[in-house]
Amino acid sequence: MKYAAILFTAASLLAAPQTFTGVITDDMCKAGHTAMNMGPDPECVRKCVREMGSKFALYDGKKVYKLSDQKLPEPFAGKKVVVKGTLYEKTGIIKVDSIAAAK
């Protein structure tokens, strides 16, 4: 019983929510939007998601993370944000709890 409690606590800590700061982009263009010629970054991100089948993602300057929620990021397309959520390392997906504009 004691070991089960320890394992449960350890598993909970591994999946603890984190804070990520970056720019809302899409998983097709990632960090660069100039090649698409669809206008400014926010417009390109939205078009890629709506018309090209791309998904919203977060680019932190080094890596692109897929986002589990595809509705919350839309108003922040092309903008710097703070995402709170849980990163699943194997898939590179952040399970989004919240998104807010970065200060």
Helices and strands as residue ranges (DSSP letters): H 2-14, E 18-26, G 34-36, H 41-52, E 56-59, E 64-67, G 74-76, E 80-88, E 93-101
